[in-house]
Structures are given as C-alpha cells and as structure tokens.
Amino acid sequence: MDHKDGPAQNRVKALKRAGELKDSIRGYLEARENIETGFNLQEQHQKNKERIKNHFGATEEEWQDWHWQIKNRIYDQEELCLFLNLSQQEKNEIKEIGTRYRWAVSPYYLSLIDPDNPDCPVRKQAIPTIEELTDELGQLDPMAEEETSPAPAVTRRYPDRLIINVTNQCAMYCRHCQRRRNIGEEDVGAPREEILEALKYVRENEEIRDVLLTGGDAFMLSNEQIDWLLTELGEIPHVEMKRLGTRVLVTMPMRVDDELCSILEKHDAVYVNTQFNHPKEITEQSRLACKKLAKAGIPLGNQAVLLRDINNNPHVMKKLNQELLKISVKPYYIFHSKRVKGTSHFRTPVEDGLEIMEHLRGQTSGLAIPTFIINAPKGCGKTPMLPEYLVSMTSGTIFIRNWEKKIFQYINPRS
C-alpha cells in the first residue's frame, strides 16, 4: 500500500513545492516589467542618435567610427543643452563643476540618456551634479594607489598580480570614477618610458603571473599599442594571463572593431573586464561588441559599482545580471563604491549590497551571481561581503542557513 501511494504523495509534495517557488519569485516577475533595458528603448535611442548626428552633420559611417566618437565628445554645457533639457541652474552648476572636475560624454552614450528625465540612471553616471562640489566626506585617493606603486605606472596590492595604468583617457568620464584625480585636462597615455619601466618590474619579479592593463581605459590605446603591450607581456615566461579593463563596451562599443578582435584573438590567456551598471546600458550595439569579443575567444566579466538611485535595488541588479549573461558577459563583482572625493552622493549603505545578494542567491542562476566586494582602505585588498550562511559550527556538526533563511543541521566530516 505504502509502495503504491509513494509516487502519488511525492507528486503532491513536488507540486506544492513548485507552487512555493513560483510564489517566491512573483515579486521580481512583476517588478521586471517596469525595468527598462536598452533593447526596450531602441526607438528613443534612434531619435536621440539622429538629433546628435544632425547637429554634427555626421554620416552613419562616421558615427560608427570610434575616432569620430572621441573627437566629438560633448564637454560644454551649452552644447549639452541642445540634447538634454537643462535648467539655467543646471547649466551654471555643470559649468562650475567643470572648473574642478573634468567631464565629457561620447555621442553614443549621450544617445542613451532620456533627455527629459533628470533621474535617468544613464544620465546620472554621465552628467555632473552639484553634489560633486559639496562632498566633504570623500578622499582623493582612498585606495592609496600612490603608496602602492613600486614602479612607474604600476599599482601592486597582491602577491601574484598587479596593475599597469596605461592611459588617463576614457570614452566618457563617469561621475563615480575612482581615479578622477588622474584625469587632468588632457588625454594622455602613460609615457613609453614609464611603460617600459613597468614591464621591467614585471620581468624582474617572477611571482607576477597576472597583469591588468587599465587606466583610464585600456581600449583607448591604439590597436598597435595594445598588440605591442600584449606581445611584451606574452614574452615574459611567468606571466600567465593578461587582463584589460575597459568601459567602452558600455560607453562607445564601436571601439571593438575587427582589427582589435583579431589582435586579442592571437594572444593567449587574454581576459576583458567591463562595467555595466544598469540594464538601460545594454543595447543592441553593446551586444554586438560583446559578441565580437566572445567570438574571438575573449572571456568577458562585469564589475558593476553599487550606485545610489541607479542600481541599489535587488530587482534592478538581478535584471542587469540576467541581461549580461544574454550578451555573453559573466557578472563578476559588485563593488561597494569607494570614498572618492566628489562621489559620496553615489554611496549606499553596505546593507543595500547584502540585501541584493540575499535576493540573488537561490533566486537566479549561479552564473548570474557576482561577488559583493568592499575594497579595504589604503589598498589592502578586495574583501567579499556575504550574508551569514554559516550559523554555527562544532567539531562534528554545522548549522547552515539556505537562501530561504531555513536552518539545517549538516554533518561535518572530520579528518
């Protein structure tokens, strides 16, 4: 009797459990309908794009040329107001901010901004606001990068890896930038002499197996410069992998041209990390850029920054991570924003990040779950922040909490 009734009873239990799981995700399913992505906004983006092209008298071929995008970045409030609805006060504030902190936005990224919405999450990352000047909490160099530079252009915080800062140039100067102190008034690559000194340092320290090229934005170097640097690093026997940090996949995806992909493809163990912060930044053009890199065999990771009123929402962050996987980008990190001078208005409580992690674990694919990171002060390293899943531990038993906050006893094997 029990044998016959077993499958039926199990079926009832399974259906009940499936109903519970469906109920648990209902809130997200409802919320995601109101979370815009770049794919949903293609018509608006096209209108914005045509206005910008008409202003510059640009052809589609020019628009798709990343050199044209760089040459025609918008960095004047009077020109900006031709595309965004700005009050006189906003124009005055942007002009004042520009005397202290440089700003510039690529025509492409400008086309993603809702011109009538001051709360647009894309606009908040690109256009200065007066809070940058009223920040009394931030520091110029909270990561103490200048104190962790054993050679020119080098930042070293870990035993087996380091950063080479190859340029101060970006396609757009994000308002939450951690290195705004280095931007200056002109775009300049690191002098060749400094890069040679950095490479010399890598050669002389055989424990270095992982080198990150960043800045600025590593993809602001020419294809020839990128090829040269990867070749030099590839000839150092103990360097096992090369990483490039770039946000052009978000801010100027036409930079990913066929020649660049061919260069990256011919080098071994090359990885690219980027920074999408909101689903609205994921567009058809950024998708194509990511797909081109993936086709060239380049693994892509995303390092989002937790930003107030932009992505410090569990549903928004889940949507972002799921959309990233659809364009071949693995969510890698969520960074708690650093205490950089002029950016404190972007910072959120750490609890926001922990709440996001609680809403990701068990609620979406493991591939869609990055690690929430706080950078320890003074360059002391990335520190993962996790909800408390280990409740207690004894010599033979541990108690664990799962994603549903249920407590379970687990037998702890002893050696």
N, C-alpha and C positions, 0 to 999 in steps of 0.2 A: 504493500500500500504506500509506504513512505517512498519507495523507489519510483512508483508511478507518479506520485504527486510532486516529487522533487523538481523536475523541469518546469512544471507549471508555476510552482511557487517562486522559483528563481526568475521566471519571466515576469511575474508580478513585481518582484523586487527591482528588476532591471528597469521596468517601465517607470516605476516610482522614482528611481534614482535619475533616470533620464529627464523626468519632469522637473526634479530639483535643479539639475544642471541648467536646463533651459531657463528656469526662473532666475537663476543666479546671474545670467548674462543679459537679461532683458533690459536692464538699465542702460547698458552700453549700446545695445542694438537701437534703442530709442535715441540715445544721445548722438550716435554717429551720423544720423540723418541730418543733423544740423552742423556737422563739422565739414567745412569746405576743404577740398583739395584743389590743386592746380588743374587737375583734369576736369573738375566741375566748372571751372572758371575760364575755359579756353576762349569763349566768345568775348568776355570782358577783356581778357589779356590781348586779344587780337585788336580790339578797338584802341586800347592804350598804345599798343605797338604801332599802329598806323598813325596815331597822333604824333608820336615821337619821331617816326620816320619822316613824316611830312615836315616837321619842324626842321630837321637836319637836311632835308632833301635827299634822303638815303634810299638806295635800292635794297631789295631783299638780299642781294649778294653781299652788299656792304654790311647789312645787319648781321649776317651770318659769319662775318669776318671778326675774329676776336680782337685783332689790332684796331679795327674801326671802333669796337665797343670801348676799348681802353682810351682811345683818342678822344671819344665823345662822352666820357663820363660827365655827369652833371655835378657841379660843385659850387653853384651860385644860387642863392635863394631866389633871385629874380627869374632866372631860367626855370628853377624848380616849380615856381608857382604857375608856370604855363601848363603844367601837367597835374598838379595837385592843388586842391582848394585850400589855400593857406590864408589865415587872417593876417592883418598887418602886424599884430603882436608876434605871431609865429615867425613871420619873416624877419622881424627885428631880432628875435631870440636866436634864430638859426645863424644870422649874421654875427651876432655876438659870440656864440659858441665857436664859430669858425675861426675866431681870432685866437682861441686856445687849443681847440681840438679839431684836427683836420677831418673833413667828411667828403665823401664822393660816392656816387651810386652809378652803376652801369646802366645804360639804357634798357638792357634786358631785364634787370631786377626791378627797375622803376616800372616796367610794364606790368609787373605782378601786383603792384600796390593799388588798392581801392582808392581812387582819388578823392572820394567824398567821406571816407571813414577814418578819423584820426586814431581809432582803436584797431585798425588793421594790423595783424601780427607781423606782416611783412614790412609795413611802414615803420613800425616801432624799432625794427632792427637796423633800418637804413637812415632814417631822418632824425637829426638831433632834436632834443627837447631840453628845456631849461634846467631840468634836474641834473644835467651833466655839470652845470656850473655851481649848483647848490650842494653838491656832495661833500660833506665834511668827514665822512667815515672811511672812504677808500684810501688806498696807498698806490703809489706809482708802480711799485714792483713787489707785490705781496708774495710772489714766488721766489724772491731773492735770486733771480736768474743771473744778476750781475755778480753775485757772490758764489755762483756755482759754475763759473766759466773758466776752466783751466787752460783754455787756448782760445785764440780769436774765433768768433762766430760759433763757439761750442757752448752748449749747456749740458752738464752732466749731473744726474741725480741718482743714478742706479749703477750697480756693479758692471753690467754687461752691455749697456746701451747708452746712447747719447743723441743729442740734437745738434744739427748744424743749421744755423739760421742763415739762409742763402739770399734773402732779399727782405726789404721792408714793404714791398709793393703788394697790393691786393686789388682784385677787380672792384671791390666795394669795401669801404671802411666801416665795419659793423660797429654799432654803438656800444656793444658789450665787450669789445675787443680787450683781451688780457694784455696785449703788447702795444697799447696805444701810445705809450711813451716813446716807441721806436719809429712811429710813422713819419714824423718830420713833415716838412713842407714839399719834399720832392720824392719821387720814386727812384730808389737806388738799390741796386744789387750789392751784396757784400763784395768788397774788392777782391780781385783774384788772389792777391797776396794772402788775405785772411782765409780764403777757402783752401789755399794750398797749405797754410799752417794747420787748419782743422784736419785736413787729410793726413798730414804728417803726424798729428797727435793720434789719429785712429791707427795708423800703421805701427806706431811705437807702443801701443797698448793692446796687446793681443787678446785681452779679455773682452774687448768690444766686439760683439757679434751682430749687433742690431743698430743701424743708423737711420735716424729720421731726418729727412730734409724738409724744413719748414721755413717760416719767416714771421710776418708776411705769408705769402702763398707760394709754395714751391712751383706751381704751374704757371707762375708769372715769369719764370725763366723761359728763354727761348728753347725750342726743341733741341738745338745744338748744345746748349748748356746742360740741359737735363741728360742728354746722351753722354756728354763728357763726364759729368759727375757720377753717373751710374757705372760707366766704364772704369773710372778710377777706383770706385769702391769695390767693384767686382773683381779687381785685380789684387785686392788685399785678402790673403788666404783666410783670415779668421773672421771676416765679415760674412755672415751667413744670410742676412736679409737686409733689404733697403725699403724704407717706407717714405712715402711722400704725403705731406699734409696739405690739403687744398680745400677751398670752399667754392671753386669755380663751377663745380657740378651744380651748385645752387645759384650762384650769382652771375655766371657767364658760361653756360655749358657749351657754347660753340667753341670754347678753347680746346675742347677734346677733339682735335682734328685727326685725320687718318695718319698723318706723319707721326704725331705724338704716340698714337696707339702702336704703330709699327716699332717705334723706338722702345717703348715699355715692354712689348712682347718679346723682343730679342734678348732682354736681360733676365736673368734668373732671380727668383725669390723677391719680386717687387710687389709691394702692397700699397694701396691708396686708402687713406682715411679722409673723410669729408665731414661736413657739419650741416645737416638738415635739421631745422628746429621746429618746423611746423608743416602740417600736411599741405598748406597752400603753396609751399615751395616746391612741391613735387609736381612737375609739369611734364607734358609730352616731350619737350626739348631736353629737360634734365633726364628723363627716362632714356632717351636715345643716347645721351652721353654716357650714362652708366652702362647701358647695354654694349656700347662700343668697347668700353674698357673691359667688361666681363668677357666679351668675345675674344679679346686679346689675351685672356687668361689672367687678368689682374683681379685679385680678391679685393672687395670693397667693404669698408667698415664705416659706420657712422658714429660720430662723437657729438651728441646733442648737448647743448647747455641749457640747464633749467632756468627759465626766464619768467619773471613775474608777468602775469596777464598775457603771456604768449603761449606757453606750453605747460604751466604748472597745474595741469588738470589731468587726472588719470585717464579720462576718455580721449582727450586730445593726444596724449602721449601714446596710448595704445594704437590709436588710428595712425599716427605717424609711423610707428614701428611696423605695423602691418603693411602700410603702403610702401615702406622702404624695401621690405622683402620682395614685393611685387616688381621692383626695379633692380633686383639683384644686389641690394645693399644690406649687409648684416648690421643690425643695431648692436653697437659695441659698448659704448659708455653713455651714461647721462652724467654730466659734470654739474655739481653744485657750483654756481657762479662765484668767481673769486672776488676778493675785496679790492677791486681795481678802482683807482680814483676816477670819478666821473661816471661810474656804472652802478652805484649802490641801489638805485631805483629798480634795477632788474633783479636784485637778490631776493630770494624767498626763504622762508624757514626750512630747515633741513627736514622737518616733518612732512613738507609737501613731497619731497622726493621719496621718503619712506612710504607715504600713502600711495604714490604711484607704483612703487614696487609691489606693494600688497595687492594692488588691482591688476598687476600683470601676471604674477606667479599663479599658475593653475588656471588662469582666465584666458590665456592665449598660448600660442606655440612657444616652446622654449627658445626657438630661433629669434623670436620677437622680443626677448627679454634681455636688455643690456644690463650692465653693472652700474649701480649708482655710486658715484665717486666724489669724495671730498679730497681736494689737494691739501695735504698738510702744510701748515705755514712754513715759510723760509725754505721752500724747495725740498721738504722732507718726504715727498712721495705721495702717490695716489693711494687713498685709503678707502676700501669698499665700505659702504653703508648698507646694512641688511636688516630687514625686520627680524625679530627674535624667533627663529625656528627651533633652536635648541633650548628647551625649557630647563632641564636639569640633567645631571649625569652622576652616576655612581659607578662602582667598579664593574658591575655586571649589567646595568640597566641604564638606558637613557630615556627621557621623555621628550618627545618631539611634537611640534605644532605644525599642522599642514596648512595649505592655502585657505582652507575653510575655517581656520582657527580651532580645529578639533585637536585634542591632546591624545597622543598614542604612546603606549609603552613599547620600547624596542629593545631586544636583547643585544647587548654589546659584547661581541666576541672578545675573548681575552687571549693573548699570545702565550 
